[in-house]
């Protein structure tokens, strides 16, 4: 769908300031980069900011909505939205405000305009999510809550700007979206600890609890090789659309590299941002039955490549995959209701699992009351996992 986002152009009156809110254009690229450099130095991790080709692509891609605040010819703020039209899911990201213009709630204003435009005026999204730093002010969390964002989990050590930070998952649902989800998820007892928090917030039904017994397997031995090329992305889409991949739902991400074995019967597609070591497994094709061993092997190679945080998404109706991921030290940290649209038009819940390769750092957290239960639940899961490993030793 081709959209003319450039029609967004309005003046925001804040005290004695008349600030223009408009859509980014190619001629803004240098000023945008200078703004992020002023605030974050050269450490901001997103490719849309660091890579000129990716920035240009995002500015011109109709599935992106890049909002800027301008005052007297100077870029004062920036916020990006990106949409997956297949699953009607959107993401807001890369919010930044020049320190000279903070205190005017520019990010909240930008979010409000973007949410209304994408979910109401253009009807492109049923939900929009954001990954929010836990170091922002509690007032900012309150403002997000007033906009309709609901806390649904945490991501421990997910990003590194100055140091590794724990972020929170927040989702804004369009009215009626949750009513279209497939109900009664089938979860493991460990995952249910995260679901119960979400369940209470959204008044969802009880899950069906299963604790699968995994078969005994021999130690998996396999050499893996790394490929980085433009062909990986198109190869990934071919396998994904052909139904040949596990862990194949990861909206708004694309692979930059592939791990594979000698006969190409195992191929792992990975989204990787080298600047802060953040990675996601967004597709796996394999003839192996021992996914626990394979995930451990992939993780070992991932750590060797410099990956510090590794993430996968698993359907809330796949308890065997959940158990295998957990045994491979991927721990549930967030629950995302209604994330995916299936072939019947039903929205499917997903569980987010993460594995961290650096010591967890919870010092300095300013947890909002809505997100703290997830942090406590995750730490219990994390501690119990360590205890289990020690008992097996």
N, C-alpha and C positions, 0 to 999 in steps of 0.2 A: 504494500500500500504506500503510495507516495503522499506525503503530508507536507504542507507548507507551514512549518513551525515558526517561520519568520514573522507570522502575524502576531506573535506574542511580543508586544512592545508597549510598555506602560510606565507611567511616572508614579513612584512611591514617595509620598510626602511623609518625612520623618523629622519632626521638630522643624528646624529651619532648613532642612536639606530636601532637595528634589532629586531623588535617585532614580535613574532609568533602569528598568528591568527588561532585558531583551535577550534574544537568542544569539549565540556566538556565531561569528563568521570567520572565514580563513584569515582575514586581515587582523584578527584579534590574537592570533597564535602567539606571537612574541610577548605581548602584554600578559596573556594568560600564564605563560611559562614563568615570567618574571614575578607574578603574584605568588605562585606556589613556591618559587625559590626564596622569595622574601620571607614566607611563613615557615617553610620546612627545610630550607637549604636545598641541597641536591639529593635529599633522602626520601622524597615522596615516591611510593612504590608503584603507582599505577602507570601502565604503559600509555594510557590516554594523555598523560601529562609528560612523560619522559621521552616518548618516541614521536617524532614529528609526523611520520606517516600515519601512525595510529591516531594522533590528534586530528589530523586533517580528515581521516576516514570518519571519525566520530562526529565531527562538525557537520559533515555532509550526509551521513547515513540517516535516513528517515526513522530508523528504529532508535536513534539517540535524540534526546532533547537536552541541549546544553544551554543553561541559563546563566546570564551574566548580570551583575550590577555595575552600572557606570555612573560616575559622578564627575562632572566637569572634565570629560574626556579621559578619565582614569578608571581602570577596572578595579572595583572595590570588593567584588565577591564573585564566586563561581559555584555552580552545582550542576552535576550531570545526572540525567535519567537515561536508562537504557531499557528497552522492551523486547521480550520474546513473544512475538505475535501468536506463535503456535500454542503456547500454554497460557497466554494472556497474563504473564507475570512480568513485573517491572522491578528495577532496582534504582535507588537513589544513592549517589556516591560522590566522593571527591569534593565535599563541601569545604569551602575555605572563604575567609573574610580577611581583608587587609586589617591589621591591628588598629589603624587609624579610624576605622569605621565600625569597630566592634561595639556592642552594647545597644545596637538598633534592631536586633533580631532579624538580620537580613537572611540568614539561612532558613529560619522558620517561615519567613515570607515567601522565599523561593520554593520551599517545599509545598506550602499551601497552594501556590499558583500551579506548580507542576502536578500535584495530586488531582486537583480539580480538572486540569486540562486533559490529563491522560485517562483518568477513570470516569469522568463525567462528560466533558465536552466532546472528546474524541472516542470515548468508550473503547480504549485499546487494552486496558488492564482490568483484571478482577482483584488484583492485589499488587502492592508495591512493598518491597522490603529494603531495609537499610542495615548496615553493619556499623554500629556506633561505638566510638571509643568510650571506655569506662572512665577516662580522665576528664571528660567534659563536665560542666557544672550540673548540679542536680536540677537547677531551673531549666536547663536545656532538655533534660529528660522529661520534666513535667510538661514543657511546651510540646514535645513530640507526642506525649500521651494525649494531650488535648486535640492534636491533629488526628488522632485515631490509631497511632502506632501502639502495638501490644508486644511486650517482651516475651520471647519464646525460646531463649537459650543464651549461652555464652560461647565464645571461641577463645580458649586459653592460649596466650602467647601467639595470637594469630598474625600480628603485624609487628614490624620493627621500623620505627622512624628514628627516635633516639635510642630506644631500648624496646625489648619485647613487651607488647601490651595485650591485655585481655579485652576483647570487644564483645558487644552484645548484639544479638539478633532481634530486630524489631520489624513487625509486619503490620501494614495497614490494609484491611480487607474492605472491599466494596460490599455494601449490604446485599445479602443473599448468597454470597460466595460460599460460606461454610455450609449452607444448606444443600449445596450441590456436591459435597464430598462423599466419597465411599466411607461408610461407617464401620465401626467395630474393628479397629486395627488389631493385628495379631503380633504381639510384642514379647520379647524376652523379659524376665523379671528385672534385669538391669536397665533396659530401655524404659520400662514402665516407671522407673523412678523419675525420669525426665518428663514423661507423658503426663503423669499425675499433676504436675505443676501447671502444665498447659491446659489440661482437662478442667481444672478448677477455674482458671481464668476465663476460658471460653465456653464453659458449661457443656463439655463434650461427654459422650457416653463412655462407659467403662470399656477398656480394651480386653481382648481375649489373651490370656497369658500362656505362653508355651516356653519350655526350656529344653530345646532339642539336645539329644545326646549325639555328639559327633563321633564318627568312626575313627578307630585308631589308624594312623598312617605312618609310613616310614618317613624319615627325614628327607625333605625335598632338596635335591641338588640340581642346579640348573645355572648355566652361564647366561648372563643377560648382556645385551649390547644396546648402545644408545644411538638414536637417529634424530637429527634435527634438520628439517627441510620443509619448504613450503608445501610439499606434497602430502605431508602428514595430516593436515587439516581436512583435505578433500577425501583422503583415504578413511579418516575417522567418520566423516559424515556418511560415506558409502556403507560402512559396516554398521553404524548406528541405525540408519534408516532401513537397513536390511534385517534388523533384529538380531544381529550377531554378537552384540556386546552385553556384558554384565556391567552394572554400575553406570548405565548409559544415560541417566538423567542428571544433568548438571547445567541448569539454564544459564545462559549469558557467559559461558566459558567455552574456550576452544583450545585444542592442544598445541603446545609449542615443541613437544618432544615425544618420542616413543621409545619404550624399552621392549626388547624382543629377544627371543631365544634363536638358536641357530637355524631351526627349521621353520621359524615363523608361525609355529602353532600356538605360541603365547605372545600376545602383543598388549602392552599397557600404554594407554594414551594419557598424557599428563599435561595439565596446565601449570606452568611454572613461572614465577616472577623472581628472577635471580636477585634483585636488589634487596629483598628482605627474606628470601628463603621460603616463601609461601607457595604451596603446591596443592593441586587437587587431582585425584584419580578420576577421570571423567569417562573412562571406558576400558573394559578388559575383555579380550578375546583369548580363550585358552582351551586346551584339551585336558587340563589337569582337574582332578576332582578335589584335591586338597587345597582349597582356597586359603585356608589359614596359613599353611606353609608358603603358598605363593605370595600372599600379601606381606608376610614377614620378609620374604626374599626381595620383593619389590621395594619394601621399606628400607632394607639394608642398602640397596643400590641408591635409593633416593637420598639417604643420609650422606652417602659418599659423594653425591653431586652437589651437596650444599643445601639440600632441603631441610628446613627447620620445623615446619608445620605442614602436616599432610592430612588431607580431608577427603572423605567419600560420603556419598548420599545413598541411602538404602530405603527402598519402599517399606512402608509401615506394615506390609503384609508378607514380609520375607524373614521370618524368625531364624531360619537356618543361616542365611547370609549375615544376619545380625550377630549370631553366636560366633560364626567364623571370624568376623571382623573384630569382635571383642577379644577372642583368643589371640588375635594378631596385634593386640594392644591398641586397636582403634576404639576409642571410648565415646559413648553417646554424650553429646553436649548441648544439642538443641533439637526441638521438634517443630517441624514445618507443616502445619495442616494445609490441605488443599493446594499443594505446590504444583502438581502436574495434572494435565488434562489427558485422560486415557481415550482409547478409540471410541468408547461409548459416551464420551462427553462428561463422565464423572471426574471429579477432582480427587487426586490421590495424595494422602499424607506421606511425608518423607521424614526420615530420621537422619540427622547430621552426626557423623562420627569423625573424630580427629585423633591424630597421633602426633605428639610433640617430641622433638629430639633435643630440646634444650630444657634446663630446669625451669619448672613453672615459677612465675614471679607474680605473686598477688599483692606485693607491697605497693602502697600508694593508691589502691583501688578506692574509688568513690562510687560504691554500688548504689544504684537507685533501688528503692524498696521492692520494685516489681521484678528486678533482675537478680537480686541477692539469693532467692531460693534456688535458682539454677546453679549459681556458683557453689553453694553449699552441697547440692546434690552431686555435682560433678566431682567435687573434692572427695566426697564419700566413695564414689565409684572408683576414682583414681587410687585412693588409699587401699580400698579392698582389692583392687587388681594387684597392687604391689604385694599385699599380704598373701594373695593366692600364689604369686610367683615364688615368694619366699618359702611357702609351705611345700611347693613342688620341688624345691632345690635339693 
